[in-house]
Amino acid sequence: MPDIISFADAIADSEQYKKRHLLLGNGFSIGCRADIFHYESLFGEADFSGMPEAKQVFESLQTQDFEVAIRALESGSKILPVYAPNDVASVQAMSKHAIALKDLLVATIAGNHPPSPNAIDNQEFWACRNFLSNFLAPDKSGYVFTLNYDLLLYWALMHSDNLFDEKTVELKKNDGFDNDEDDPDADYVVWQGETAAHSANVLFLHGALHLFDSGAELQKYTWVRKGEPLVDQARSAITANKFPLFVAEGTSTQKKNKIRHNAYLYQCFKVLTANAQTGTHCFFIFGHSLADNDDHILKRLGKGRFKKLYVGIFGEADNPENKKVIARANAIAALRHNRYPLEVVFFDSASANVWGEVASA
């Protein structure tokens, strides 16, 4: 088993690089509210009454992971015609349910999301902002890339520290969105396009609950503009059959295809790729199992040129899940060309105290 260092030691070691970047997975959100953001919790809250067969798919696969079920349904709809060429109805039902599960996942996250930033303690936000400051402090020039759909990162970035508290943490929070030039007083802000994206340092690689594709533009809902909690705005939009920009496809290839067909997502993908190709940079991964359904992201790291990857581990290194993470991290490093070797270092995620010392994932 590899040595596991503390997060503080990993940060100290990374000072040798010009920039450090952060890739966030679902463990970031689970560490804040495990009872909400575990897939098991979402499955328990999801309403399958309109498609009981889809729920049986989860049971047959012995999983509560939406992406696993979606991937199985999409694959099954392609395979079934080989064995039952006349069973058109089942093929159509499987394809329909795969799409419906994506919408159900979004609706379930919105429906069970903490109602507002007030549901998170100030101390939790301060701890999170302190963690993010390693990448987004004014004197840093790193990026934070997130694969999460929820609002926790956005809330942490927007949270105002107590001005009279010595623990105030200043962060960069440019995400590439600003006023709509045709409607500057609108309730939302819009993505400013590829040119403005170069100055952004927070990127939602798979979309998020507060990003909505209107067709003509990508809109970001904000509390400041409308005075209504973002979760309520998302719920209202979903009820009106307007779904947020959300990559919940089953396989890595399907996710990548969706990313390529959306200008914002593809720009985020290109920014990650460009920084992975820079030898003077390093990357941290926090809260991600390195599962193959995100290979479209992980392979970009593996085939890059940056020299060191710091991977967070929750719990003992020799537990079964962490053995898989370690093996996958080493597989990422094995993708490298001999001219640009990648060193992988593992750090204790709990020692990062992302949501405070009592948080765990």
Beta strands, then each sheet from edge to edge (+ up, - down):
strand 1: 4-5
strand 2: 19-24
strand 3: 144-146
strand 4: 177-178
strand 5: 188-191
strand 6: 202-204
strand 7: 207-213
strand 8: 218-221
strand 9: 244-246
strand 10: 281-286
strand 11: 308-313
strand 12: 343-348
sheet 1: 1+ 12+ 11+ 10+ 2+ 3+ 6+
sheet 2: 4+ 5- 8+ 7- 9+
end
